[in-house]
């Protein structure tokens, strides 16, 4: 399905795609209505495990998102509120970037 590229092997692409799907599945089960008024730094706990270092690095290095201090900073910034999540996914090219390379 995937081919090797200069900065990413086909196997790495498969792993990122698998982790992205797992993360989206976990994201779909979150109750964002319960977090109204949450401070910066909050994210649903069930997102911590499926948002792997590999996925964080891919998003920050290959998908046009700025790097944050760490994986949790990125998670709390981009996946803590429904509106921001919609924008992130809409602008995210994870699948397209993997498929093209």
C-alpha positions as CSV (number, residue, x, y, z in Angstrom):
1,X,0.0,0.0,0.0
2,X,2.7,2.5,1.0
3,X,6.1,3.1,-0.4
4,X,9.3,4.2,1.2
5,X,10.1,7.9,1.1
6,X,13.2,9.8,2.0
7,X,12.1,10.6,5.5
8,X,9.6,7.9,6.2
9,X,9.5,4.2,5.5
10,X,6.4,2.3,4.3
11,X,6.4,0.4,7.6
12,X,6.5,3.7,9.5
13,X,3.6,5.0,7.5
14,X,1.5,1.9,8.2
15,X,2.2,2.3,11.9
16,X,1.2,6.0,12.0
17,X,-2.0,5.3,10.1
18,X,-2.9,2.4,12.5
19,X,-2.2,4.7,15.5
20,X,-4.2,7.6,13.9
21,X,-7.2,5.3,13.4
22,X,-6.9,4.1,17.0
23,X,-6.7,7.7,18.2
24,X,-9.7,8.8,16.2
25,X,-11.7,5.9,17.7
26,X,-10.8,7.0,21.2
27,X,-11.6,10.6,20.3
28,X,-15.1,9.6,19.1
29,X,-15.9,8.3,22.6
30,X,-15.0,11.4,24.5
31,X,-17.6,13.5,26.2
32,X,-16.6,17.0,25.5
33,X,-19.7,18.5,26.9
34,X,-18.5,17.5,30.4
35,X,-15.4,19.7,30.1
36,X,-17.0,23.1,29.7
37,X,-14.7,25.8,31.1
38,X,-11.7,23.5,31.3
39,X,-8.4,25.2,31.7
40,X,-5.5,24.9,29.2
41,X,-3.8,21.6,29.8
42,X,-7.0,19.6,30.0
43,X,-7.7,16.7,27.7
44,X,-9.8,13.6,28.2
45,X,-7.7,11.0,29.9
46,X,-8.8,8.3,27.5
47,X,-6.8,10.1,24.7
48,X,-3.4,9.9,26.5
49,X,-2.6,6.3,25.6
50,X,-3.7,6.3,21.9
51,X,-2.0,9.6,21.3
52,X,1.5,8.0,20.9
53,X,4.8,9.7,20.6
54,X,5.0,8.4,17.0
55,X,1.7,10.1,16.2
56,X,2.7,13.3,17.9
57,X,6.0,13.4,16.1
58,X,4.3,12.7,12.8
59,X,1.8,15.5,13.2
60,X,4.4,18.0,14.4
61,X,7.1,17.1,11.8
62,X,5.1,16.2,8.7
63,X,1.6,17.8,8.9
64,X,2.3,21.5,9.4
65,X,1.5,21.7,13.1
66,X,4.0,23.5,15.3
67,X,5.7,21.4,18.0
68,X,4.7,21.9,21.5
69,X,6.8,21.5,24.7
70,X,5.8,17.8,24.7
71,X,3.2,15.3,23.5
72,X,0.7,16.3,26.2
73,X,1.0,19.9,25.4
74,X,0.1,19.2,21.8
75,X,-2.7,17.0,22.9
76,X,-4.2,19.5,25.3
77,X,-3.8,22.3,22.7
78,X,-5.2,20.5,19.7
79,X,-7.6,17.9,21.2
80,X,-9.2,19.4,24.3
81,X,-12.3,21.2,22.9
82,X,-14.7,20.1,20.1
83,X,-14.2,23.2,18.0
84,X,-10.5,23.0,18.0
85,X,-10.6,19.3,17.3
86,X,-12.8,19.9,14.2
87,X,-10.3,22.5,13.0
88,X,-7.4,20.2,13.6
89,X,-8.9,17.3,11.8
90,X,-10.2,19.4,8.9
91,X,-6.8,20.9,8.4
92,X,-4.9,17.7,9.1
93,X,-3.4,15.9,6.2
94,X,-2.2,12.8,7.9
95,X,-3.9,10.4,5.5
96,X,-3.1,12.5,2.4
97,X,0.5,12.9,3.3
98,X,0.9,9.2,4.0
99,X,-0.9,8.2,0.8
100,X,1.1,10.5,-1.4
101,X,4.5,9.5,-0.2
